[in-house]
């Protein structure tokens, strides 16, 4: 299941978040990807604990979801029996 989760696109997304945490919109713009596609990928990465999101209240109306890497790196290991 983890191998299906870590695609080249999601790996690039994790690296972008690690390099410069920010809002979903900012990250999508940096990667030249659709915001909704980035949001779906971030949701998947957050479910397995690779990224975290925190909601920040903006002055006036509105909120901002700040995305950060949960760890500076991760390592995948496979064991074949």
Backbone as CSV, one residue per row, in Angstrom:
resi,resn,N_x,N_y,N_z,CA_x,CA_y,CA_z,C_x,C_y,C_z
1,UNK,0.816,-1.197,0.000,0.000,0.000,0.000,0.863,1.265,0.000
2,UNK,1.963,1.229,0.763,2.836,2.398,0.834,3.483,2.666,-0.517
3,UNK,3.840,1.620,-1.231,4.475,1.797,-2.531,3.520,2.488,-3.510
4,UNK,2.232,2.232,-3.396,1.246,2.913,-4.238,1.118,4.378,-3.837
5,UNK,1.306,4.653,-2.560,1.181,6.008,-2.044,2.310,6.908,-2.545
6,UNK,3.528,6.400,-2.563,4.684,7.228,-2.915,4.931,7.169,-4.419
7,UNK,4.289,8.082,-5.117,4.502,8.217,-6.552,5.555,9.311,-6.775
8,UNK,6.036,9.432,-7.978,7.008,10.483,-8.294,6.412,11.865,-8.026
9,UNK,5.144,12.036,-8.340,4.479,13.324,-8.127,4.366,13.640,-6.643
10,UNK,3.997,12.668,-5.840,3.868,12.899,-4.396,5.232,13.081,-3.743
11,UNK,6.233,12.417,-4.257,7.587,12.607,-3.736,8.052,14.039,-4.014
12,UNK,7.780,14.537,-5.211,8.113,15.930,-5.544,7.338,16.890,-4.647
13,UNK,6.098,16.560,-4.354,5.277,17.382,-3.469,5.864,17.401,-2.060
14,UNK,6.246,16.244,-1.537,6.852,16.183,-0.203,8.127,17.021,-0.166
15,UNK,8.947,16.898,-1.193,10.190,17.683,-1.245,9.904,19.180,-1.270
16,UNK,8.877,19.580,-2.024,8.522,21.003,-2.095,8.046,21.517,-0.741
17,UNK,7.259,20.716,-0.034,6.779,21.105,1.296,7.944,21.172,2.269
18,UNK,8.838,20.214,2.194,9.997,20.186,3.084,10.886,21.411,2.840
19,UNK,11.075,21.749,1.574,11.936,22.873,1.202,11.354,24.213,1.647
20,UNK,10.059,24.381,1.450,9.413,25.645,1.807,7.965,25.397,2.198
21,UNK,7.699,25.229,3.496,6.319,25.053,3.945,5.474,26.252,3.515
22,UNK,4.181,26.017,3.336,3.309,27.116,2.933,1.884,26.660,2.767
23,UNK,1.107,27.510,2.148,-0.296,27.179,1.922,-0.416,26.214,0.743
24,UNK,-1.545,25.551,0.666,-1.802,24.620,-0.431,-1.746,25.368,-1.768
25,UNK,-2.312,26.550,-1.802,-2.320,27.354,-3.023,-0.904,27.725,-3.448
26,UNK,-0.076,28.149,-2.496,1.312,28.504,-2.810,2.100,27.302,-3.324
27,UNK,1.931,26.166,-2.675,2.647,24.961,-3.076,2.211,24.525,-4.476
28,UNK,0.915,24.569,-4.735,0.402,24.203,-6.057,0.980,25.128,-7.128
29,UNK,1.058,26.412,-6.841,1.602,27.378,-7.810,3.078,27.098,-8.083
30,UNK,3.841,26.802,-7.028,5.269,26.504,-7.216,5.487,25.271,-8.074
31,UNK,4.597,24.278,-7.926,4.738,23.028,-8.670,4.004,23.055,-10.016
32,UNK,3.320,24.161,-10.292,2.544,24.292,-11.533,1.525,23.157,-11.656
33,UNK,0.820,22.913,-10.539,-0.202,21.878,-10.492,-1.523,22.471,-10.057
34,UNK,-2.601,21.788,-10.358,-3.927,22.198,-9.950,-4.050,22.097,-8.430
35,UNK,-4.640,23.117,-7.800,-4.745,23.149,-6.345,-5.499,21.936,-5.803
36,UNK,-6.590,21.540,-6.459,-7.382,20.417,-5.948,-6.598,19.103,-6.016
37,UNK,-5.764,18.931,-7.023,-4.938,17.725,-7.125,-3.874,17.711,-6.026
38,UNK,-3.292,18.868,-5.757,-2.303,18.979,-4.678,-2.965,18.694,-3.339
39,UNK,-4.165,19.214,-3.140,-4.905,18.974,-1.887,-5.165,17.488,-1.682
40,UNK,-5.585,16.791,-2.742,-5.826,15.345,-2.628,-4.537,14.611,-2.249
41,UNK,-3.430,14.962,-2.903,-2.156,14.311,-2.587,-1.700,14.634,-1.170
42,UNK,-1.877,15.876,-0.739,-1.504,16.238,0.629,-2.347,15.491,1.650
43,UNK,-3.627,15.304,1.363,-4.490,14.531,2.263,-3.953,13.116,2.440
44,UNK,-3.520,12.507,1.343,-2.951,11.149,1.404,-1.657,11.140,2.232
45,UNK,-0.793,12.114,1.989,0.474,12.185,2.729,0.234,12.473,4.209
46,UNK,-0.795,13.258,4.501,-1.101,13.557,5.899,-1.649,12.322,6.618
47,UNK,-2.433,11.512,5.933,-2.999,10.300,6.547,-1.917,9.350,7.041
48,UNK,-0.786,9.305,6.346,0.287,8.405,6.764,1.361,9.117,7.587
49,UNK,1.121,10.393,7.901,2.003,11.107,8.814,3.222,11.767,8.205
50,UNK,3.249,11.944,6.884,4.421,12.566,6.260,4.363,14.087,6.274
51,UNK,3.153,14.647,6.264,2.989,16.099,6.364,1.933,16.415,7.408
52,UNK,1.968,17.644,7.898,0.952,18.117,8.825,0.370,19.418,8.285
53,UNK,-0.867,19.681,8.624,-1.476,20.956,8.264,-2.002,21.611,9.526
54,UNK,-1.842,22.912,9.588,-2.360,23.693,10.709,-3.144,24.857,10.129
55,UNK,-4.296,25.107,10.685,-5.125,26.199,10.204,-4.729,27.484,10.918
56,UNK,-4.547,28.522,10.131,-4.160,29.826,10.658,-5.290,30.802,10.331
57,UNK,-5.749,31.543,11.335,-6.800,32.532,11.134,-6.159,33.800,10.598
58,UNK,-6.695,34.299,9.504,-6.181,35.516,8.884,-6.903,36.731,9.441
59,UNK,-6.268,37.908,9.379,-6.985,39.114,9.797,-8.188,39.323,8.863
60,UNK,-9.305,39.638,9.422,-10.516,39.751,8.612,-11.076,38.367,8.362
61,UNK,-11.913,38.224,7.349,-12.477,36.900,7.083,-11.455,35.996,6.392
62,UNK,-11.509,34.750,6.716,-10.659,33.795,6.022,-9.710,33.042,6.930
63,UNK,-9.303,31.907,6.412,-8.353,31.040,7.115,-7.357,30.519,6.097
64,UNK,-6.214,30.102,6.584,-5.153,29.604,5.726,-4.655,28.285,6.300
65,UNK,-4.566,27.259,5.454,-3.998,25.989,5.898,-2.510,26.001,5.576
66,UNK,-1.699,25.907,6.606,-0.254,25.902,6.480,0.209,24.445,6.464
67,UNK,0.958,24.035,5.448,1.414,22.660,5.303,2.902,22.590,5.607
68,UNK,3.295,21.605,6.408,4.701,21.391,6.770,5.016,19.900,6.689
69,UNK,6.275,19.598,6.436,6.723,18.206,6.485,6.758,17.779,7.944
70,UNK,6.302,16.571,8.227,6.294,16.068,9.599,7.688,15.661,10.049
71,UNK,8.560,15.371,9.097,9.934,14.978,9.391,10.831,15.515,8.278
72,UNK,12.111,15.723,8.554,12.997,16.235,7.516,13.230,15.240,6.383
73,UNK,13.004,13.975,6.656,13.135,12.949,5.615,12.376,11.699,6.060
74,UNK,12.152,10.797,5.112,11.570,9.516,5.460,12.297,8.438,4.676
75,UNK,12.203,7.248,5.194,12.904,6.124,4.577,11.930,4.975,4.402
76,UNK,11.895,4.430,3.194,11.062,3.265,2.930,11.941,2.028,2.952
77,UNK,11.456,1.017,3.627,12.190,-0.251,3.666,11.234,-1.362,3.279
78,UNK,11.727,-2.291,2.501,10.912,-3.432,2.111,11.558,-4.704,2.633
79,UNK,10.731,-5.602,3.112,11.226,-6.894,3.581,10.495,-7.968,2.809
80,UNK,11.237,-8.803,2.152,10.659,-9.888,1.381,10.990,-11.182,2.088
81,UNK,9.959,-11.924,2.401,10.184,-13.183,3.134,10.070,-14.370,2.202
